[in-house]
Amino acid sequence: MPNRDHFDDPIAADYDAGSADMFDPAVVAATVSFLAELAEEGGALELGIGTGRIALPLSRRGIRVHGIDLSPAMIDQLREKPGSEDIDVTIGDFATTRVGQAFRLAYLVYNTIENLTTQDEQVECFRNVAAQLEPGGCFVIEVEVPQLQRLPPGETVRPFTVTPTRLGFDEFDIARQGLVSHHYSLEDGMLKAISVPFRTYGPPSST
């Protein structure tokens, strides 16, 4: 079954502000330096390129970057930023979409692998990447280790954001490695809510 696009216009418009900690210059610089060293002259394929948090500074380093993303709204946000004209983007499911080029590096950052909500989809993603890498190329995945040990016995929900205007709760299905991330925000006196499904992806000891 094709993956669903959960990142519509309102979510895309607020995405950068809602992920401000991941846009910290030190966080971005360390990630970009690591990826640039691996990409070398062979170029990089970003799966789930989003608004370009990593792709834009990587491209400014002289790396050829091509992105795949399911959300046209997120790509619209990317296209509003300087330097985005140097990045090619293909709209599609990154588990199956191929762009007709070969790359030295493919990468998934900021837990994006979790957007593939079944094991079969995640396996298909690895196959898809293998078909688009040059011989000797690298596939880099940045993903959280699920904090399941912090769940009290019998509980399935853990808060990750609690502020006067934002609430966030992760709801775990431990047996299925499932996760639904619930986000609530107060904007202009109105409560906005969104729930997005994920599949956790970590060491066996964490699940």
RAQUI-V415321 format. One record per run of one state. SS is the DSSP state (alpha for helix, beta for strand, coil for the rest). FROM is the first residue (numbers start at 1). TO is the last residue. If there is no record, write none. Layout:
# RAQUI-V415321
((SS | FROM | TO) (SS | FROM | TO))
This chain:
# RAQUI-V415321
((coil | 1 | 8) (alpha | 9 | 18) (coil | 19 | 19) (alpha | 20 | 23) (coil | 24 | 24) (alpha | 25 | 39) (coil | 40 | 43) (beta | 44 | 47) (coil | 48 | 54) (alpha | 55 | 60) (coil | 61 | 64) (beta | 65 | 69) (coil | 70 | 71) (alpha | 72 | 79) (coil | 80 | 83) (alpha | 84 | 86) (coil | 87 | 87) (beta | 88 | 91) (coil | 92 | 102) (beta | 103 | 108) (coil | 109 | 111) (alpha | 112 | 115) (coil | 116 | 118) (alpha | 119 | 132) (beta | 133 | 141) (coil | 142 | 147) (alpha | 148 | 150) (coil | 151 | 156) (beta | 157 | 162) (coil | 163 | 165) (beta | 166 | 173) (alpha | 174 | 176) (coil | 177 | 177) (beta | 178 | 187) (coil | 188 | 189) (beta | 190 | 199) (coil | 200 | 203) (alpha | 204 | 206) (coil | 207 | 207))
